[in-house]
Amino acid sequence: MQVVLNKVSQTIDWSDIVIASPMSENDLSEAMEIERTTIYSPWSGDMFLNEIERENPGMTVFKVQGQLIGYYCFWKVLDEAHLLSVCLHVDFRDKGLGKFLMDYLENTCQTMGLSRILLEVAKSNHPAIKLYRKCGFVKVGLRKKFYQETGDDAILMEKFIQAASVL
Ligand SMILES: CC(C)(COP(=O)(O)OP(=O)(O)OC[C@H]1O[C@@H](n2cnc3c(N)ncnc32)[C@H](O)[C@@H]1OP(=O)(O)O)[C@@H](O)C(=O)NCCC(=O)NCCS
C-alpha cells in the first residue's frame, strides 16, 4: 500500500509516525526506486548491498506504514561520521523529514561517541544545503568538479557534536 501524504504542518512530530531500522535486502527495490529520482550521485544496488553485507550501523532506512520513505548512509571513520547519502522519496520532501533524518543521524552519532559529522553536497543542491545549514553544519571547503555526472562542485561541510551523556 502506498502512503498518500497531503500537505502537512512543518511542526509535525515525525517520531510518532516514522520507524527507523537497519537496511535489509528486502528494502533494496524501494531504495533503488527512490535513488532513480535523484541526480546527485545515485547509488547502485551493489553499493547498498555492500553496506547491508558488512552490517554498517550507519545504513538506516525510514518507513511510514511499512513504506520506505527515505534512508541515509554514513561510515564511521575513527571518531567521525562521513555522511555518504541521505535521500527521501519525492512525495516526502519539503515536509520537515529531512530535518528529522538529520536529527536522528546526529543522535545516533552521539550515542556512538563520535565527535564530528562530515559531508559533501553539490553546490547547486539548494534544498540539501538549506537543510544542512539549518542543522548547524558549516562550510569548510570546496571540491572542484566532485560530481562526475554533472560536473558540479561539492561543498564540504562539518558539524562538531558532543558525545551523549552517560548519566
Ligand atoms: C536533501 C533532502 C533530504 C532534504 O529533505 P527535505 O525534506 O527537503 O528537508 P526539510 O523538509 O527538512 O527541508 C529543509 C529546508 O529546505 C527547504 N526546501 C525543501 N525543498 C526545497 C526545494 N525544492 N527548494 C528550496 N528549498 C527547499 C525547506 O523549506 C526547508 O527550509 P525551511 O526550514 O526554511 O522551511 C531531500 O530534498 C532529498 O531527498 N533530495 C534528494 C537527494 C539529495 O539531494 N540528497 C542530498 C545529497 S548531499
The ligand as a Tripos MOL2 file, in Angstrom:
@<TRIPOS>MOLECULE
LIG
   48    50     1     0     0
SMALL
NO_CHARGES

@<TRIPOS>ATOM
      1 C1         18.0400   16.8290    0.6270 C.3       1 LIG1
      2 C2         16.7140   16.3060    1.1790 C.3       1 LIG1
      3 C3         16.9840   15.0850    2.0240 C.3       1 LIG1
      4 C4         16.1290   17.4210    2.0490 C.3       1 LIG1
      5 O1         14.9420   16.9550    2.6060 O.3       1 LIG1
      6 P1         13.6650   17.9070    2.8280 P.3       1 LIG1
      7 O2         12.5080   17.0370    3.0400 O.co2     1 LIG1
      8 O3         13.5440   18.9260    1.7890 O.co2     1 LIG1
      9 O4         14.0620   18.5740    4.1820 O.3       1 LIG1
     10 P2         13.1720   19.5380    5.0260 P.3       1 LIG1
     11 O5         11.7150   19.3880    4.6790 O.co2     1 LIG1
     12 O6         13.5840   19.3150    6.4310 O.co2     1 LIG1
     13 O7         13.5770   20.9690    4.4890 O.3       1 LIG1
     14 C5         14.7960   21.6010    4.7690 C.3       1 LIG1
     15 C6         14.7170   23.0270    4.2120 C.3       1 LIG1
     16 O8         14.8710   23.0260    2.7760 O.3       1 LIG1
     17 C7         13.7530   23.6840    2.1740 C.3       1 LIG1
     18 N1         13.4320   23.0210    0.9060 N.ar      1 LIG1
     19 C8         12.9420   21.7780    0.7430 C.ar      1 LIG1
     20 N2         12.7560   21.5230   -0.5680 N.ar      1 LIG1
     21 C9         13.1570   22.6350   -1.2220 C.ar      1 LIG1
     22 C10        13.2480   22.9820   -2.6050 C.ar      1 LIG1
     23 N3         12.8730   22.1210   -3.5620 N.pl3     1 LIG1
     24 N4         13.7400   24.2110   -2.9330 N.ar      1 LIG1
     25 C11        14.1410   25.0660   -1.9660 C.ar      1 LIG1
     26 N5         14.0940   24.7970   -0.6440 N.ar      1 LIG1
     27 C12        13.6000   23.5910   -0.2780 C.ar      1 LIG1
     28 C13        12.6440   23.5280    3.1730 C.3       1 LIG1
     29 O9         11.6340   24.5050    3.0100 O.3       1 LIG1
     30 C14        13.3890   23.6850    4.4890 C.3       1 LIG1
     31 O10        13.6580   25.0260    4.7880 O.3       1 LIG1
     32 P3         12.8520   25.7870    5.9580 P.3       1 LIG1
     33 O11        13.1790   25.0610    7.2260 O.co2     1 LIG1
     34 O12        13.3790   27.1690    5.9110 O.co2     1 LIG1
     35 O13        11.4000   25.6510    5.6120 O.co2     1 LIG1
     36 C15        15.7140   15.9840    0.0430 C.3       1 LIG1
     37 O14        15.4580   17.1360   -0.7050 O.3       1 LIG1
     38 C16        16.1750   14.8610   -0.8790 C.2       1 LIG1
     39 O15        15.9860   13.6950   -0.5890 O.2       1 LIG1
     40 N6         16.8130   15.2350   -2.0230 N.am      1 LIG1
     41 C17        17.3290   14.2550   -2.9900 C.3       1 LIG1
     42 C18        18.6010   13.6060   -2.5150 C.3       1 LIG1
     43 C19        19.6500   14.6090   -2.1570 C.2       1 LIG1
     44 O16        19.8520   15.5970   -2.8440 O.2       1 LIG1
     45 N7         20.3430   14.3330   -1.0490 N.am      1 LIG1
     46 C20        21.4030   15.1730   -0.5320 C.3       1 LIG1
     47 C21        22.7060   14.7230   -1.0690 C.3       1 LIG1
     48 S1         24.0180   15.6700   -0.3300 S.3       1 LIG1
@<TRIPOS>BOND
     1     1     2 1
     2     2     3 1
     3     2     4 1
     4     2    36 1
     5     4     5 1
     6     5     6 1
     7     6     7 2
     8     6     8 1
     9     6     9 1
    10     9    10 1
    11    10    11 2
    12    10    12 1
    13    10    13 1
    14    13    14 1
    15    14    15 1
    16    15    16 1
    17    15    30 1
    18    16    17 1
    19    17    18 1
    20    17    28 1
    21    18    19 ar
    22    18    27 ar
    23    19    20 ar
    24    20    21 ar
    25    21    22 ar
    26    21    27 ar
    27    22    23 1
    28    22    24 ar
    29    24    25 ar
    30    25    26 ar
    31    26    27 ar
    32    28    29 1
    33    28    30 1
    34    30    31 1
    35    31    32 1
    36    32    33 2
    37    32    34 1
    38    32    35 1
    39    36    37 1
    40    36    38 1
    41    38    39 2
    42    38    40 1
    43    40    41 1
    44    41    42 1
    45    42    43 1
    46    43    44 2
    47    43    45 1
    48    45    46 1
    49    46    47 1
    50    47    48 1
@<TRIPOS>SUBSTRUCTURE
     1 LIG1         1 GROUP 0 **** ****
